[in-house]
Amino acid sequence: VASRCSTLCSSAVRNAAIKHVTVIGGGLMGSGIAQVAAVTGHSVVLVDTSEDILKNSAKNIQGSLKRVVKKKFADKPEAGEEFVQKVMNNISTSTDAASVVQKTDLVVEAIVENLKVKQALFSTLDKVAPAHTIFVSNTSSLPIADIASSTARLDRFGGLHFFNPVPMMKLVEVIKAAGTSQQTFDALLDFTKALGKHPVSCKDTPGFIVNRLLVPYMLEAVRLYERGHGSKEDIDVAMKLGAGYPMGPFELLDYVGLDTSKFIIDGWYEKEPENPLFAPSPLLNKLVAEGKLGKKTGEGFYKYK
């Protein structure tokens, strides 16, 4: 089955518009995107600023693949090793983005969530990438049109918002900005499906679909708690048992990172201060100022050992 799948995947990739993928950013998201692209037969170059970061990224990808192997190749360890090797052979690394993108079909940016830094990167790459190359950002909250404005390829610029952990999460939000051509958008939908993911079509609006609903929901839970209308624990239990959510809003905030949620809501509030859903939370601001950012720092709304 595995060899048949890889044969089918490879032939699908051969016939696709996107065969060679450059992923900029070797962090959690970039590594995950590189992994799923490599697993599905794409040639991938993972780019970051240092060899040390890239070595760590490769190690994380191998670790993730070994977890897949334990489940899928439990009774065939040799086939599992072959699978890992084949995927890793599809991935190369580089610290020189400008040279890599000269032969790529798609550039996926997964770097720091900072508009000016993203614009500077794409402005540089736009000058050296071939005319057919599509640019996308994995931003979760910044407008695609604002990022794209630093380039001369508005028609070949879109958004692909993956979810963490990328190898496991099936959803990808495919964002069509005002300038994105239908041909580019269709190519991105096809690419998403080729990765084995489920695409949803989004307009270039704040938070697209998931975060536009999720972030105000989490913030409203904080406001409910700030008003003394429910304890954190009771609100979390209520949403898990009453709405069927796998995590409560405070657990989710701690998992996502309080600084990330604050960054998103602050950006939206700056653009639409009259929107009550985007109003800042004094408690969230206080916790972030104290360095209590959630699970990653050992404390957020809850304490973690």
C-alpha positions as CSV (number, residue, x, y, z in Angstrom):
1,V,0.0,0.0,0.0
2,A,2.8,2.4,1.0
3,S,4.7,1.9,-2.3
4,R,1.4,2.3,-4.3
5,C,0.6,5.5,-2.5
6,S,4.1,6.9,-3.1
7,T,3.8,6.0,-6.8
8,L,0.5,7.7,-7.0
9,C,1.7,10.7,-5.0
10,S,4.8,11.0,-7.3
11,S,2.8,10.8,-10.5
12,A,0.3,13.4,-9.1
13,V,3.2,15.7,-8.3
14,R,4.8,15.2,-11.7
15,N,1.6,16.5,-13.3
16,A,1.0,19.3,-10.9
17,A,1.9,23.0,-11.3
18,I,3.8,22.9,-8.0
19,K,6.6,20.4,-7.8
20,H,9.4,22.3,-6.1
21,V,8.6,24.0,-2.8
22,T,10.7,26.4,-0.8
23,V,9.7,26.9,2.8
24,I,11.2,29.9,4.6
25,G,11.4,29.4,8.4
26,G,12.6,26.3,10.1
27,G,10.4,26.6,13.2
28,L,7.5,24.4,14.2
29,M,5.2,25.5,11.4
30,G,7.9,25.6,8.7
31,S,9.3,22.2,9.6
32,G,5.8,20.8,9.6
33,I,4.9,22.2,6.2
34,A,8.3,20.9,4.8
35,Q,7.5,17.5,6.2
36,V,4.0,17.1,4.6
37,A,5.3,18.4,1.3
38,A,8.2,15.9,1.3
39,V,5.9,13.0,2.4
40,T,3.7,13.7,-0.7
41,G,6.6,13.6,-3.1
42,H,7.5,17.3,-3.5
43,S,11.1,18.5,-3.7
44,V,11.5,20.8,-0.7
45,V,14.2,23.2,0.4
46,L,13.9,24.4,4.0
47,V,15.5,27.8,4.5
48,D,16.5,29.6,7.7
49,T,19.2,32.0,8.9
50,S,21.6,29.4,10.5
51,E,22.8,25.9,10.0
52,D,22.1,25.2,13.7
53,I,18.4,26.0,13.3
54,L,18.2,23.9,10.2
55,K,19.9,20.9,11.9
56,N,17.4,21.2,14.7
57,S,14.5,21.4,12.1
58,A,15.8,18.2,10.3
59,K,16.0,16.5,13.7
60,N,12.4,17.5,14.5
61,I,11.1,16.3,11.1
62,Q,12.9,12.9,11.6
63,G,11.4,12.6,15.1
64,S,7.9,13.3,13.7
65,L,8.4,10.8,10.9
66,K,9.5,8.1,13.3
67,R,6.3,8.6,15.3
68,V,4.4,8.1,12.0
69,V,6.4,4.9,11.3
70,K,5.6,3.5,14.8
71,K,1.9,3.6,13.9
72,K,1.9,2.8,10.2
73,F,4.8,0.4,9.9
74,A,4.6,-1.3,13.3
75,D,5.1,-4.8,11.8
76,K,7.4,-3.7,9.0
77,P,10.4,-1.8,10.5
78,E,12.5,-2.0,7.4
79,A,9.7,-0.5,5.3
80,G,9.4,2.2,8.0
81,E,13.1,3.1,7.7
82,E,12.9,3.2,3.9
83,F,9.9,5.6,4.3
84,V,11.8,7.9,6.6
85,Q,14.9,7.9,4.3
86,K,12.8,8.5,1.2
87,V,11.0,11.5,2.8
88,M,14.3,13.0,4.1
89,N,15.8,12.6,0.6
90,N,13.1,15.0,-0.6
91,I,14.3,17.7,1.8
92,S,17.4,19.8,1.5
93,T,18.3,22.9,3.6
94,S,19.8,26.3,2.8
95,T,20.7,29.6,4.5
96,D,20.5,31.4,1.2
97,A,16.8,32.0,0.2
98,A,17.7,34.2,-2.8
99,S,19.6,31.5,-4.6
100,V,17.1,28.7,-3.7
101,V,14.0,30.5,-5.1
102,Q,15.5,30.9,-8.5
103,K,14.3,27.3,-9.3
104,T,11.1,27.0,-7.3
105,D,7.4,26.8,-8.0
106,L,6.1,27.9,-4.6
107,V,7.6,29.9,-1.7
108,V,5.9,29.3,1.6
109,E,6.8,31.9,4.2
110,A,6.5,30.8,7.9
111,I,8.7,33.3,9.7
112,V,8.0,35.8,12.6
113,E,4.6,37.4,12.6
114,N,5.9,40.9,11.7
115,L,4.6,42.7,8.6
116,K,7.8,44.7,7.9
117,V,10.0,41.6,8.2
118,K,7.7,39.6,5.9
119,Q,7.5,42.5,3.4
120,A,11.3,42.9,3.3
121,L,11.8,39.1,2.7
122,F,9.3,39.0,-0.2
123,S,10.6,42.2,-1.7
124,T,14.0,40.6,-2.0
125,L,12.8,37.2,-3.3
126,D,10.5,38.9,-5.8
127,K,13.5,40.2,-7.7
128,V,15.1,36.8,-8.1
129,A,12.2,34.3,-8.3
130,P,11.0,33.1,-11.8
131,A,7.9,34.7,-13.2
132,H,5.8,31.5,-12.6
133,T,6.7,31.2,-8.9
134,I,3.8,31.6,-6.5
135,F,4.4,33.3,-3.1
136,V,2.3,32.5,-0.1
137,S,2.4,33.5,3.6
138,N,1.4,31.2,6.5
139,T,0.3,34.2,8.5
140,S,-2.5,33.7,10.9
141,S,-3.6,37.3,11.3
142,L,-1.8,39.7,9.0
143,P,-3.6,40.8,5.7
144,I,-2.2,39.0,2.7
145,A,-2.6,42.1,0.5
146,D,-0.4,44.1,2.9
147,I,2.4,41.5,2.7
148,A,2.0,41.2,-1.0
149,S,2.3,44.9,-1.6
150,S,6.1,44.7,-1.3
151,T,6.2,42.7,-4.5
152,A,5.3,43.1,-8.2
153,R,3.4,39.7,-8.3
154,L,0.1,40.5,-6.7
155,D,-1.6,38.0,-9.0
156,R,0.7,35.2,-7.9
157,F,0.5,35.9,-4.2
158,G,-1.9,34.2,-1.8
159,G,-2.2,32.7,1.7
160,L,-1.9,29.2,3.0
161,H,-2.7,29.1,6.7
162,F,-1.7,25.7,8.2
163,F,-2.6,24.6,11.7
164,N,-0.3,23.2,14.4
165,P,0.8,20.4,14.5
166,V,0.9,20.5,10.7
167,P,1.4,16.8,10.0
168,M,-1.8,16.0,12.0
169,M,-4.1,18.9,11.4
170,K,-6.1,18.3,8.2
171,L,-7.3,21.9,7.6
172,V,-5.6,24.5,5.5
173,E,-7.1,28.0,4.9
174,V,-6.4,29.0,1.3
175,I,-6.6,32.8,1.1
176,K,-7.5,34.7,-2.1
177,A,-6.5,38.3,-1.7
178,A,-8.0,41.0,-3.9
179,G,-5.1,40.7,-6.4
180,T,-4.8,36.9,-6.4
181,S,-5.6,35.4,-9.8
182,Q,-8.0,32.5,-10.2
183,Q,-5.2,30.5,-11.7
184,T,-3.0,31.0,-8.6
185,F,-5.9,30.3,-6.3
186,D,-6.7,27.0,-8.1
187,A,-3.0,26.0,-8.0
188,L,-3.0,26.5,-4.3
189,L,-6.2,24.5,-3.8
190,D,-4.7,21.7,-5.9
191,F,-1.4,21.8,-3.9
192,T,-3.3,21.7,-0.6
193,K,-5.2,18.6,-1.8
194,A,-1.9,17.0,-3.0
195,L,-0.6,17.4,0.6
196,G,-3.6,15.3,1.7
197,K,-5.1,18.3,3.5
198,H,-8.6,19.7,3.4
199,P,-8.7,23.3,1.9
200,V,-11.3,25.9,2.8
201,S,-11.5,29.0,0.7
202,C,-11.1,32.3,2.5
203,K,-11.2,36.0,1.7
204,D,-8.4,38.3,2.9
205,T,-10.2,39.4,6.1
206,P,-9.0,39.6,9.7
207,G,-8.3,36.1,11.0
208,F,-9.7,34.5,7.8
209,I,-12.3,31.9,9.2
210,V,-10.8,30.0,12.2
211,N,-9.1,32.7,14.1
212,R,-11.8,35.3,13.3
213,L,-14.2,33.1,15.3
214,L,-11.7,31.6,17.7
215,V,-9.8,34.6,19.0
216,P,-12.9,36.7,19.9
217,Y,-14.4,33.6,21.5
218,M,-11.3,33.1,23.7
219,L,-11.3,36.9,24.6
220,E,-15.0,36.8,25.5
221,A,-14.2,33.9,27.9
222,V,-11.6,36.1,29.6
223,R,-14.1,39.0,29.8
224,L,-16.6,36.7,31.4
225,Y,-14.0,35.7,34.0
226,E,-12.9,39.4,34.5
227,R,-16.5,40.3,35.3
228,G,-16.7,37.5,37.9
229,H,-19.4,35.6,36.0
230,G,-17.6,32.3,36.1
231,S,-14.4,30.7,37.2
232,K,-11.7,29.7,34.7
233,E,-12.2,26.1,35.6
234,D,-16.0,26.2,35.3
235,I,-15.9,28.1,31.9
236,D,-13.4,25.5,30.5
237,V,-15.5,22.5,31.8
238,A,-18.7,24.2,30.5
239,M,-17.4,24.6,26.9
240,K,-15.9,21.0,26.9
241,L,-19.0,19.3,28.2
242,G,-21.7,21.7,26.9
243,A,-20.3,22.6,23.4
244,G,-18.2,19.5,22.8
245,Y,-14.9,21.4,22.5
246,P,-11.8,19.3,23.2
247,M,-10.2,22.1,25.2
248,G,-11.7,25.0,27.2
249,P,-10.9,28.6,26.2
250,F,-8.4,29.2,29.0
251,E,-6.6,25.9,28.3
252,L,-6.5,26.8,24.6
253,L,-5.2,30.3,25.3
254,D,-2.4,28.7,27.4
255,Y,-1.7,26.2,24.6
256,V,-1.6,28.9,21.8
257,G,0.4,31.3,23.9
258,L,-1.0,34.4,25.5
259,D,1.4,36.7,23.7
260,T,0.2,35.3,20.3
261,S,-3.4,35.9,21.2
262,K,-2.6,39.4,22.4
263,F,-0.6,40.2,19.3
264,I,-3.5,39.1,17.1
265,I,-6.2,41.0,19.0
266,D,-4.0,44.2,19.3
267,G,-3.5,44.2,15.5
268,W,-7.2,43.9,14.8
269,Y,-8.1,46.5,17.5
270,E,-5.7,49.0,15.8
271,K,-7.5,48.5,12.5
272,E,-11.1,48.4,13.9
273,P,-11.1,50.1,17.4
274,E,-14.9,50.5,17.2
275,N,-15.5,46.7,17.0
276,P,-16.3,45.4,20.6
277,L,-15.1,41.9,19.7
278,F,-11.6,43.3,19.2
279,A,-11.4,45.1,22.6
280,P,-8.2,44.4,24.5
281,S,-8.3,42.5,27.8
282,P,-6.6,44.1,30.9
283,L,-6.0,40.6,32.4
284,L,-4.5,39.2,29.2
285,N,-2.2,42.3,29.0
286,K,-1.2,41.9,32.6
287,L,-0.2,38.3,32.3
288,V,1.8,38.9,29.1
289,A,3.6,41.9,30.8
290,E,4.5,39.5,33.7
291,G,5.9,37.0,31.2
292,K,3.2,34.4,31.9
293,L,2.6,33.3,28.4
294,G,1.0,29.9,28.9
295,K,2.4,26.3,28.7
296,K,5.7,27.4,27.0
297,T,6.7,29.5,30.1
298,G,5.2,27.1,32.7
299,E,2.4,29.5,33.6
300,G,-0.4,31.4,32.0
301,F,-4.0,31.2,33.2
302,Y,-3.0,27.9,34.7
303,K,0.3,26.7,36.2
304,Y,2.2,23.9,34.5
305,K,5.0,21.9,36.2
